[in-house]
Amino acid sequence: MSLYASPPPPSEPLRRPLRRGDTLYYAGDPAPSLYRLDSGLLRAVRLTPQGRTLTVRHVRPGDIFGEETLQGQARAHQVVALTDASVTPLHPQHLGAAELWEVTRSLGAQLQRMMTDGVHIQDGELRERIARYLLNLADSSLGGAHRDGTRYVRATHELIAEGTGATRESVSKLIGEMRDDGLLTPAYRCLTLTDEAGLRSLSGYHGE
């Protein structure tokens, strides 16, 4: 079902493409609309007072986000494309009751996911948190599989650090140790989950 109860304003395209690394909006920007992610993977990030960037939320295909517009507030986070992506703007004033209920369901599901992700980031040692985060990303648009079926994640050490509340130096050290233990095979911007069963045992992750 389309979330538009009536056509969007003529000046607003139905769908907006994003390239990997593009910013959809910044913290403090006006919030004239919601968005639905049609394809790809986005993340919402926040800059800490210490100057560190933290990932506070991942946006997956089908998710509706940008809920600041429902409260008449400015954007709370910067939203960046982790992969090539496509989003559709959704204007609340054009949504009917059924569409608004769909928005509510999407935001509720994302809240539950964010709570789970928050526990994953805070619970356990960094080695466990890295394993959880990589397994989570493997189920997203950043994941893929080699010809032999072994899965991989297209991610930098910096991205993993921002997603686990750690420093890049700490992440790089532990990924080296996990490589030596046969759990991962690092390559440029790519980590192969060489021993996925071992990573799951380490992390306690069972998927969504």
Rosetta blueprint (number, residue, H / E / L):
1 M L
2 S L
3 L L
4 Y L
5 A L
6 S L
7 P L
8 P L
9 P L
10 P L
11 S L
12 E L
13 P L
14 L L
15 R L
16 R E
17 P E
18 L E
19 R L
20 R L
21 G L
22 D L
23 T E
24 L E
25 Y E
26 Y L
27 A L
28 G L
29 D L
30 P L
31 A L
32 P L
33 S L
34 L E
35 Y E
36 R E
37 L E
38 D E
39 S E
40 G L
41 L L
42 L E
43 R E
44 A E
45 V E
46 R E
47 L E
48 T L
49 P L
50 Q L
51 G L
52 R L
53 T E
54 L E
55 T E
56 V E
57 R E
58 H E
59 V E
60 R L
61 P L
62 G L
63 D L
64 I E
65 F E
66 G L
67 E H
68 E H
69 T H
70 L H
71 Q H
72 G L
73 Q L
74 A L
75 R L
76 A L
77 H L
78 Q E
79 V E
80 V E
81 A E
82 L L
83 T L
84 D L
85 A E
86 S E
87 V E
88 T E
89 P E
90 L E
91 H L
92 P H
93 Q H
94 H H
95 L L
96 G L
97 A H
98 A H
99 E H
100 L H
101 W H
102 E H
103 V H
104 T H
105 R H
106 S H
107 L H
108 G H
109 A H
110 Q H
111 L H
112 Q H
113 R H
114 M H
115 M H
116 T H
117 D H
118 G H
119 V H
120 H H
121 I H
122 Q H
123 D L
124 G L
125 E L
126 L H
127 R H
128 E H
129 R H
130 I H
131 A H
132 R H
133 Y H
134 L H
135 L H
136 N H
137 L H
138 A H
139 D L
140 S L
141 S L
142 L L
143 G E
144 G E
145 A E
146 H L
147 R L
148 D L
149 G L
150 T L
151 R E
152 Y E
153 V E
154 R L
155 A L
156 T L
157 H H
158 E H
159 L H
160 I H
161 A H
162 E H
163 G H
164 T H
165 G L
166 A L
167 T L
168 R H
169 E H
170 S H
171 V H
172 S H
173 K H
174 L H
175 I H
176 G H
177 E H
178 M H
179 R H
180 D H
181 D L
182 G L
183 L L
184 L L
185 T E
186 P E
187 A E
188 Y L
189 R L
190 C E
191 L E
192 T E
193 L L
194 T L
195 D L
196 E H
197 A H
198 G H
199 L H
200 R H
201 S H
202 L H
203 S H
204 G L
205 Y L
206 H L
207 G L
208 E L
